[in-house]
Amino acid sequence: MKKAIVVDKDYGSVTIDDLNILKEKFKEESIELELKHFYSEDEIISECQEAEAILGTGNPPMSEKVISKLPNLKMIQRFGIGVNSINLSAATENHKIVSYMPGFCLDELAAHATSMILSLIRNTAYYDRRIRQGEWPKAEYYTPKSISEMTIGLYGFGGSAKELYKIFNGGFQSRVIACDPYVSEEIKEMFNIDFVDFHTMLKESDVVSLHAPLNTETRHIFNEEAFKKMKNDAMIINVARGPLIDEDALVDALKTREIRFAGLDVFENEPLDKKSKLRNMENVILTSHSAFYGEGSKQKQLKWAFELVSQVLNRNTIKKEFIANKEIFDTNIKMTFK
């Protein structure tokens, strides 16, 4: 029987019950799925020597050290979009496939970002907090802007950004602009949107919503300098990756009113430190890295995890769209790419 191991079962993106259902399904494919939670690279190396597939529900440390010391490993399967904790170059060099799930939660991310934007603009979180404290803050706090007159700036124009564009441009008739130097001219022509540089997006946006991957180019791109370029009554929304934002700079920008609001689902370090100043700020909405969460996205996670792992281990085949380390196509790995 082939062996696969979930190395971070307690991460929380899927439940133990979900994983047990997946475990039973894998049995039908002659794959034994073990559910473990390891806390270090050395634990993964020690306990996964026989594994042909490693499944990460979160961001396990799949470094060059780990990958190079797992001779039987064929694939690493992420239960999400981000692969920043996986050394893709090392995986390719060692002929390991890294598969991920692009597009599994586009609707959920856009809906979550929308809920944060509307809650901050309409003061709903503020009113709820004050009422629960025994107050009645009728028509207080910041006067809400007209949503149709707002400019929504999208940093990154991938799948979830496109869904947010539909909501605000198509639904609320808001102006939408985007900063994404990697979007093709063909894509640009399909949308009623102005593609602008980073400085222009910061300067003109009432809302800046983040939808970009984390890499050396994007880490801390929202820093002290960036916040100073934003409108003083603007907000920033992050449902992408926490380290896109320098959190210390964000706290200062909120305190000094360089910007007005922040809605954050992801953070530089998770869980968010109990002493973080963000926890006590009235003009901030915090959620616990749950923007992906929904019935539809969960079904896709479990379905794709089952299909992708069983296809690789039992049929030596996989669809190209699910492969994160695209350079693997140019190696002599014995795999059929569809």
C-alpha positions as a Markdown table, in Angstrom:
| # | Residue | x | y | z |
|---|---|---|---|---|
| 1 | Met | 0.0 | 0.0 | 0.0 |
| 2 | Lys | 1.3 | 3.4 | -0.9 |
| 3 | Lys | 1.8 | 5.9 | 1.9 |
| 4 | Ala | 0.8 | 9.6 | 2.2 |
| 5 | Ile | 1.1 | 11.7 | 5.3 |
| 6 | Val | -0.7 | 14.9 | 6.4 |
| 7 | Val | 2.1 | 16.7 | 8.3 |
| 8 | Asp | 0.1 | 19.5 | 10.0 |
| 9 | Lys | -3.3 | 18.0 | 10.8 |
| 10 | Asp | -4.0 | 20.6 | 13.5 |
| 11 | Tyr | -3.5 | 23.7 | 11.4 |
| 12 | Gly | -7.2 | 24.2 | 11.1 |
| 13 | Ser | -7.9 | 24.8 | 7.4 |
| 14 | Val | -9.8 | 21.5 | 7.3 |
| 15 | Thr | -11.1 | 19.5 | 10.3 |
| 16 | Ile | -10.0 | 16.2 | 11.6 |
| 17 | Asp | -13.4 | 14.8 | 10.5 |
| 18 | Asp | -12.7 | 16.0 | 7.0 |
| 19 | Leu | -9.3 | 14.4 | 7.0 |
| 20 | Asn | -10.7 | 11.1 | 8.3 |
| 21 | Ile | -13.2 | 11.1 | 5.4 |
| 22 | Leu | -10.3 | 11.7 | 3.1 |
| 23 | Lys | -8.4 | 8.8 | 4.8 |
| 24 | Glu | -11.2 | 6.4 | 4.1 |
| 25 | Lys | -11.4 | 7.5 | 0.4 |
| 26 | Phe | -7.7 | 7.0 | 0.0 |
| 27 | Lys | -8.1 | 3.4 | 1.2 |
| 28 | Glu | -10.2 | 2.7 | -1.8 |
| 29 | Glu | -7.2 | 3.8 | -3.9 |
| 30 | Ser | -4.8 | 1.6 | -1.9 |
| 31 | Ile | -3.2 | 4.6 | -0.3 |
| 32 | Glu | -2.6 | 4.7 | 3.4 |
| 33 | Leu | -3.1 | 8.3 | 4.8 |
| 34 | Glu | -1.5 | 9.1 | 8.1 |
| 35 | Leu | -2.6 | 12.1 | 10.1 |
| 36 | Lys | 0.2 | 13.7 | 11.9 |
| 37 | His | 1.3 | 17.1 | 13.2 |
| 38 | Phe | 5.0 | 17.8 | 13.2 |
| 39 | Tyr | 6.7 | 20.9 | 14.6 |
| 40 | Ser | 10.1 | 20.9 | 12.9 |
| 41 | Glu | 12.0 | 20.0 | 9.8 |
| 42 | Asp | 13.8 | 17.2 | 11.6 |
| 43 | Glu | 10.5 | 15.6 | 12.7 |
| 44 | Ile | 9.2 | 15.6 | 9.1 |
| 45 | Ile | 12.5 | 14.1 | 7.9 |
| 46 | Ser | 12.5 | 11.4 | 10.6 |
| 47 | Glu | 8.8 | 10.4 | 10.3 |
| 48 | Cys | 8.2 | 10.7 | 6.5 |
| 49 | Gln | 11.0 | 8.4 | 5.1 |
| 50 | Glu | 8.4 | 6.1 | 3.6 |
| 51 | Ala | 6.0 | 8.7 | 2.4 |
| 52 | Glu | 5.4 | 9.1 | -1.3 |
| 53 | Ala | 3.1 | 12.1 | -0.8 |
| 54 | Ile | 3.2 | 14.8 | 1.9 |
| 55 | Leu | 0.0 | 16.8 | 2.4 |
| 56 | Gly | 0.1 | 20.3 | 4.0 |
| 57 | Thr | -3.1 | 21.8 | 5.2 |
| 58 | Gly | -1.1 | 24.9 | 6.1 |
| 59 | Asn | 2.5 | 25.9 | 5.5 |
| 60 | Pro | 4.8 | 23.1 | 6.6 |
| 61 | Pro | 8.5 | 23.8 | 6.4 |
| 62 | Met | 9.4 | 22.0 | 3.2 |
| 63 | Ser | 12.9 | 23.3 | 2.8 |
| 64 | Glu | 15.7 | 22.1 | 0.7 |
| 65 | Lys | 17.0 | 20.2 | 3.7 |
| 66 | Val | 13.7 | 18.4 | 4.2 |
| 67 | Ile | 13.1 | 17.7 | 0.5 |
| 68 | Ser | 16.5 | 16.4 | -0.2 |
| 69 | Lys | 16.3 | 13.8 | 2.6 |
| 70 | Leu | 13.1 | 12.2 | 1.6 |
| 71 | Pro | 14.1 | 9.7 | -1.1 |
| 72 | Asn | 10.7 | 8.1 | -1.6 |
| 73 | Leu | 8.7 | 11.3 | -1.8 |
| 74 | Lys | 7.0 | 11.9 | -5.2 |
| 75 | Met | 4.8 | 14.9 | -4.4 |
| 76 | Ile | 4.0 | 17.7 | -1.9 |
| 77 | Gln | 0.3 | 18.6 | -1.9 |
| 78 | Arg | -0.9 | 22.0 | -0.5 |
| 79 | Phe | -4.5 | 22.4 | 0.6 |
| 80 | Gly | -4.5 | 26.0 | -0.7 |
| 81 | Ile | -2.9 | 28.6 | -3.0 |
| 82 | Gly | 0.3 | 29.8 | -1.3 |
| 83 | Val | 3.5 | 27.7 | -1.6 |
| 84 | Asn | 5.9 | 30.2 | 0.1 |
| 85 | Ser | 6.9 | 27.6 | 2.8 |
| 86 | Ile | 8.0 | 25.1 | 0.1 |
| 87 | Asn | 11.3 | 25.4 | -1.7 |
| 88 | Leu | 10.1 | 25.0 | -5.3 |
| 89 | Ser | 13.6 | 24.9 | -6.8 |
| 90 | Ala | 14.7 | 22.1 | -4.4 |
| 91 | Ala | 11.6 | 20.2 | -5.2 |
| 92 | Thr | 12.3 | 20.4 | -9.0 |
| 93 | Glu | 15.9 | 19.5 | -8.6 |
| 94 | Asn | 14.9 | 16.4 | -6.6 |
| 95 | His | 12.1 | 15.5 | -9.0 |
| 96 | Lys | 9.3 | 16.1 | -6.6 |
| 97 | Ile | 6.0 | 17.5 | -7.8 |
| 98 | Val | 4.5 | 20.4 | -5.8 |
| 99 | Ser | 0.8 | 20.7 | -6.4 |
| 100 | Tyr | -1.5 | 23.4 | -5.1 |
| 101 | Met | -5.1 | 24.5 | -5.5 |
| 102 | Pro | -5.4 | 27.7 | -7.6 |
| 103 | Gly | -8.9 | 29.1 | -7.6 |
| 104 | Phe | -10.4 | 26.9 | -5.0 |
| 105 | Cys | -11.7 | 29.8 | -2.9 |
| 106 | Leu | -12.1 | 32.8 | -5.2 |
| 107 | Asp | -15.7 | 33.6 | -4.3 |
| 108 | Glu | -15.0 | 33.2 | -0.6 |
| 109 | Leu | -12.0 | 35.6 | -0.7 |
| 110 | Ala | -13.9 | 38.3 | -2.6 |
| 111 | Ala | -16.9 | 37.9 | -0.3 |
| 112 | His | -14.8 | 38.2 | 2.8 |
| 113 | Ala | -13.0 | 41.3 | 1.5 |
| 114 | Thr | -16.3 | 42.8 | 0.7 |
| 115 | Ser | -17.7 | 42.1 | 4.1 |
| 116 | Met | -14.7 | 43.9 | 5.7 |
| 117 | Ile | -15.0 | 46.9 | 3.4 |
| 118 | Leu | -18.7 | 47.3 | 4.0 |
| 119 | Ser | -18.3 | 46.8 | 7.7 |
| 120 | Leu | -15.6 | 49.5 | 8.0 |
| 121 | Ile | -17.3 | 52.0 | 5.7 |
| 122 | Arg | -20.7 | 51.6 | 7.4 |
| 123 | Asn | -19.3 | 51.4 | 10.9 |
| 124 | Thr | -21.2 | 48.1 | 11.7 |
| 125 | Ala | -18.3 | 46.6 | 13.7 |
| 126 | Tyr | -18.0 | 49.8 | 15.7 |
| 127 | Tyr | -21.7 | 50.0 | 16.5 |
| 128 | Asp | -21.8 | 46.4 | 17.4 |
| 129 | Arg | -18.9 | 46.7 | 19.9 |
| 130 | Arg | -20.4 | 49.8 | 21.5 |
| 131 | Ile | -23.9 | 48.5 | 21.8 |
| 132 | Arg | -22.5 | 45.3 | 23.5 |
| 133 | Gln | -20.8 | 47.7 | 26.0 |
| 134 | Gly | -24.2 | 49.2 | 26.9 |
| 135 | Glu | -23.9 | 52.3 | 24.7 |
| 136 | Trp | -26.2 | 53.6 | 21.9 |
| 137 | Pro | -24.0 | 55.4 | 19.4 |
| 138 | Lys | -26.6 | 56.5 | 17.0 |
| 139 | Ala | -25.2 | 58.0 | 13.8 |
| 140 | Glu | -21.8 | 58.4 | 15.4 |
| 141 | Tyr | -18.2 | 57.8 | 14.3 |
| 142 | Tyr | -16.9 | 58.4 | 10.8 |
| 143 | Thr | -19.6 | 59.6 | 8.3 |
| 144 | Pro | -19.8 | 56.7 | 5.7 |
| 145 | Lys | -18.7 | 57.5 | 2.1 |
| 146 | Ser | -21.0 | 56.7 | -0.8 |
| 147 | Ile | -19.8 | 53.4 | -2.1 |
| 148 | Ser | -20.6 | 54.2 | -5.7 |
| 149 | Glu | -18.3 | 57.2 | -5.5 |
| 150 | Met | -15.4 | 55.3 | -4.1 |
| 151 | Thr | -12.3 | 54.1 | -5.9 |
| 152 | Ile | -11.3 | 50.5 | -5.2 |
| 153 | Gly | -7.6 | 49.8 | -5.8 |
| 154 | Leu | -6.6 | 46.2 | -6.3 |
| 155 | Tyr | -3.0 | 45.2 | -5.7 |
| 156 | Gly | -2.7 | 42.1 | -7.8 |
| 157 | Phe | -5.3 | 41.1 | -10.4 |
| 158 | Gly | -5.7 | 37.4 | -10.1 |
| 159 | Gly | -8.8 | 35.3 | -9.5 |
| 160 | Ser | -10.1 | 36.8 | -6.2 |
| 161 | Ala | -9.4 | 40.3 | -7.4 |
| 162 | Lys | -11.4 | 39.8 | -10.5 |
| 163 | Glu | -14.4 | 38.6 | -8.3 |
| 164 | Leu | -14.0 | 41.7 | -6.1 |
| 165 | Tyr | -14.0 | 43.8 | -9.3 |
| 166 | Lys | -17.3 | 42.3 | -10.3 |
| 167 | Ile | -18.9 | 43.1 | -6.9 |
| 168 | Phe | -17.8 | 46.7 | -6.8 |
| 169 | Asn | -17.8 | 47.7 | -10.4 |
| 170 | Gly | -20.8 | 45.6 | -11.5 |
| 171 | Gly | -22.8 | 45.8 | -8.3 |
| 172 | Phe | -22.0 | 49.1 | -6.6 |
| 173 | Gln | -20.8 | 50.9 | -9.7 |
| 174 | Ser | -17.6 | 51.9 | -8.0 |
| 175 | Arg | -14.5 | 52.9 | -10.0 |
| 176 | Val | -11.9 | 50.1 | -9.8 |
| 177 | Ile | -8.2 | 50.4 | -10.6 |
| 178 | Ala | -5.5 | 47.8 | -10.3 |
| 179 | Cys | -1.8 | 47.5 | -10.0 |
| 180 | Asp | -0.4 | 44.3 | -11.5 |
| 181 | Pro | 2.6 | 44.5 | -13.9 |
| 182 | Tyr | 2.2 | 40.9 | -14.9 |
| 183 | Val | -1.3 | 41.1 | -16.4 |
| 184 | Ser | -1.4 | 40.6 | -20.2 |
| 185 | Glu | -2.8 | 43.1 | -22.6 |
| 186 | Glu | -5.4 | 40.5 | -23.5 |
| 187 | Ile | -6.7 | 40.4 | -19.9 |
| 188 | Lys | -6.7 | 44.1 | -19.6 |
| 189 | Glu | -9.0 | 44.5 | -22.6 |
| 190 | Met | -11.6 | 42.3 | -21.0 |
| 191 | Phe | -12.3 | 44.6 | -18.0 |
| 192 | Asn | -13.6 | 48.1 | -17.4 |
| 193 | Ile | -10.6 | 49.0 | -15.3 |
| 194 | Asp | -7.6 | 51.3 | -15.3 |
| 195 | Phe | -4.3 | 49.5 | -14.8 |
| 196 | Val | -2.0 | 51.9 | -12.9 |
| 197 | Asp | 1.4 | 51.9 | -11.3 |
| 198 | Phe | 1.9 | 51.4 | -7.5 |
| 199 | His | 2.2 | 55.0 | -6.7 |
| 200 | Thr | -1.0 | 55.9 | -8.5 |
| 201 | Met | -3.0 | 53.1 | -6.9 |
| 202 | Leu | -2.0 | 54.3 | -3.5 |
| 203 | Lys | -2.7 | 58.0 | -4.2 |
| 204 | Glu | -6.2 | 57.5 | -5.8 |
| 205 | Ser | -7.7 | 54.6 | -3.9 |
| 206 | Asp | -10.3 | 54.9 | -1.1 |
| 207 | Val | -9.8 | 51.2 | -0.6 |
| 208 | Val | -6.7 | 49.2 | -1.3 |
| 209 | Ser | -7.3 | 45.5 | -1.3 |
| 210 | Leu | -4.4 | 43.0 | -1.5 |
| 211 | His | -4.6 | 40.0 | -3.8 |
| 212 | Ala | -0.9 | 39.3 | -4.6 |
| 213 | Pro | 1.4 | 36.4 | -3.7 |
| 214 | Leu | 4.2 | 36.7 | -1.2 |
| 215 | Asn | 7.8 | 36.9 | -2.7 |
| 216 | Thr | 10.9 | 39.0 | -2.4 |
| 217 | Glu | 9.3 | 41.7 | -4.6 |
| 218 | Thr | 6.1 | 42.0 | -2.5 |
| 219 | Arg | 7.3 | 41.4 | 1.1 |
| 220 | His | 6.6 | 44.6 | 3.1 |
| 221 | Ile | 5.7 | 46.5 | 0.0 |
| 222 | Phe | 3.0 | 48.2 | 2.2 |
| 223 | Asn | 5.4 | 50.0 | 4.5 |
| 224 | Glu | 5.7 | 53.5 | 6.1 |
| 225 | Glu | 6.4 | 55.1 | 2.7 |
| 226 | Ala | 3.4 | 53.4 | 1.1 |
| 227 | Phe | 1.0 | 54.4 | 3.8 |
| 228 | Lys | 2.1 | 58.1 | 3.6 |
| 229 | Lys | 1.1 | 58.1 | -0.1 |
| 230 | Met | -2.4 | 56.8 | 0.7 |
| 231 | Lys | -5.4 | 59.0 | 1.4 |
| 232 | Asn | -5.8 | 59.9 | 5.1 |
| 233 | Asp | -9.4 | 58.5 | 5.0 |
| 234 | Ala | -8.4 | 55.3 | 3.0 |
| 235 | Met | -8.5 | 51.7 | 4.2 |
| 236 | Ile | -6.3 | 48.7 | 3.5 |
| 237 | Ile | -7.8 | 45.1 | 3.2 |
| 238 | Asn | -5.6 | 42.0 | 3.3 |
| 239 | Val | -7.0 | 38.6 | 2.5 |
| 240 | Ala | -3.7 | 37.5 | 0.7 |
| 241 | Arg | -0.5 | 37.1 | 2.7 |
| 242 | Gly | 0.3 | 38.8 | 6.0 |
| 243 | Pro | 3.9 | 39.8 | 5.3 |
| 244 | Leu | 2.8 | 42.0 | 2.3 |
| 245 | Ile | 2.2 | 44.5 | 5.1 |
| 246 | Asp | 4.8 | 45.8 | 7.6 |
| 247 | Glu | 2.6 | 45.5 | 10.6 |
| 248 | Asp | 4.6 | 48.0 | 12.8 |
| 249 | Ala | 4.3 | 50.6 | 10.0 |
| 250 | Leu | 0.6 | 49.9 | 9.7 |
| 251 | Val | 0.0 | 50.4 | 13.4 |
| 252 | Asp | 1.8 | 53.7 | 13.2 |
| 253 | Ala | -0.1 | 54.8 | 10.1 |
| 254 | Leu | -3.4 | 54.0 | 11.9 |
| 255 | Lys | -2.4 | 55.8 | 15.0 |
| 256 | Thr | -1.2 | 58.9 | 13.2 |
| 257 | Arg | -4.1 | 58.9 | 10.8 |
| 258 | Glu | -2.1 | 58.4 | 7.7 |
| 259 | Ile | -4.9 | 56.0 | 6.9 |
| 260 | Arg | -8.3 | 55.5 | 8.5 |
| 261 | Phe | -9.1 | 51.7 | 8.5 |
| 262 | Ala | -7.7 | 48.3 | 8.1 |
| 263 | Gly | -9.3 | 44.9 | 7.6 |
| 264 | Leu | -6.9 | 42.0 | 8.1 |
| 265 | Asp | -7.4 | 38.3 | 7.7 |
| 266 | Val | -3.7 | 37.4 | 7.5 |
| 267 | Phe | -0.8 | 38.5 | 9.6 |
| 268 | Glu | 3.0 | 38.5 | 9.7 |
| 269 | Asn | 2.9 | 35.9 | 12.4 |
| 270 | Glu | 0.0 | 33.6 | 13.1 |
| 271 | Pro | -1.8 | 33.3 | 15.5 |
| 272 | Leu | -1.7 | 37.1 | 16.0 |
| 273 | Asp | 0.3 | 37.9 | 19.1 |
| 274 | Lys | -2.0 | 38.5 | 22.1 |
| 275 | Lys | 0.0 | 41.7 | 22.8 |
| 276 | Ser | -0.4 | 43.1 | 19.3 |
| 277 | Lys | -1.6 | 46.7 | 19.3 |
| 278 | Leu | -4.0 | 45.8 | 16.4 |
| 279 | Arg | -6.2 | 43.9 | 18.8 |
| 280 | Asn | -7.2 | 47.1 | 20.6 |
| 281 | Met | -7.7 | 49.4 | 17.7 |
| 282 | Glu | -11.3 | 50.6 | 17.1 |
| 283 | Asn | -10.7 | 51.2 | 13.4 |
| 284 | Val | -9.5 | 47.7 | 12.6 |
| 285 | Ile | -11.4 | 44.5 | 11.8 |
| 286 | Leu | -9.5 | 41.2 | 12.5 |
| 287 | Thr | -10.3 | 37.7 | 11.3 |
| 288 | Ser | -8.3 | 34.5 | 11.8 |
| 289 | His | -7.0 | 33.6 | 8.4 |
| 290 | Ser | -10.5 | 32.3 | 7.5 |
| 291 | Ala | -11.3 | 34.2 | 4.3 |
| 292 | Phe | -11.0 | 31.0 | 2.3 |
| 293 | Tyr | -13.6 | 29.2 | 4.5 |
| 294 | Gly | -16.8 | 28.1 | 2.9 |
| 295 | Glu | -18.9 | 25.1 | 1.8 |
| 296 | Gly | -17.8 | 25.3 | -1.8 |
| 297 | Ser | -14.1 | 25.9 | -1.1 |
| 298 | Lys | -14.0 | 23.0 | 1.4 |
| 299 | Gln | -15.5 | 20.6 | -1.0 |
| 300 | Lys | -13.0 | 21.6 | -3.6 |
| 301 | Gln | -10.1 | 21.2 | -1.2 |
| 302 | Leu | -11.0 | 17.6 | -0.3 |
| 303 | Lys | -12.0 | 16.6 | -3.8 |
| 304 | Trp | -8.8 | 18.0 | -5.4 |
| 305 | Ala | -6.5 | 16.6 | -2.6 |
| 306 | Phe | -8.0 | 13.1 | -3.2 |
| 307 | Glu | -7.8 | 13.4 | -7.0 |
| 308 | Leu | -4.4 | 14.9 | -7.3 |
| 309 | Val | -2.6 | 12.6 | -4.9 |
| 310 | Ser | -4.3 | 9.4 | -6.2 |
| 311 | Gln | -3.5 | 10.4 | -9.8 |
| 312 | Val | 0.2 | 10.9 | -9.1 |
| 313 | Leu | 0.7 | 7.9 | -6.9 |
| 314 | Asn | -1.4 | 5.4 | -8.9 |
| 315 | Arg | -1.5 | 6.7 | -12.4 |
| 316 | Asn | 1.7 | 8.9 | -12.8 |
| 317 | Thr | -0.4 | 11.7 | -14.2 |
| 318 | Ile | -1.5 | 15.2 | -13.2 |
| 319 | Lys | -3.0 | 18.3 | -14.7 |
| 320 | Lys | -0.5 | 21.1 | -15.4 |
| 321 | Glu | -2.8 | 23.7 | -13.9 |
| 322 | Phe | -2.3 | 22.3 | -10.4 |
| 323 | Ile | 1.5 | 22.2 | -10.5 |
| 324 | Ala | 3.3 | 25.0 | -8.6 |
| 325 | Asn | 6.9 | 24.2 | -9.7 |
| 326 | Lys | 6.4 | 24.6 | -13.4 |
| 327 | Glu | 10.1 | 23.9 | -14.1 |
| 328 | Ile | 9.4 | 20.2 | -13.4 |
| 329 | Phe | 8.0 | 20.0 | -17.0 |
| 330 | Asp | 11.6 | 20.4 | -18.3 |
| 331 | Thr | 13.0 | 17.5 | -16.3 |
| 332 | Asn | 13.1 | 13.8 | -17.1 |
| 333 | Ile | 10.6 | 12.9 | -14.4 |
| 334 | Lys | 8.4 | 9.9 | -15.3 |
| 335 | Met | 5.1 | 11.7 | -15.2 |
| 336 | Thr | 2.4 | 12.5 | -17.7 |
| 337 | Phe | 1.3 | 16.1 | -17.6 |
| 338 | Lys | -2.1 | 16.8 | -19.0 |
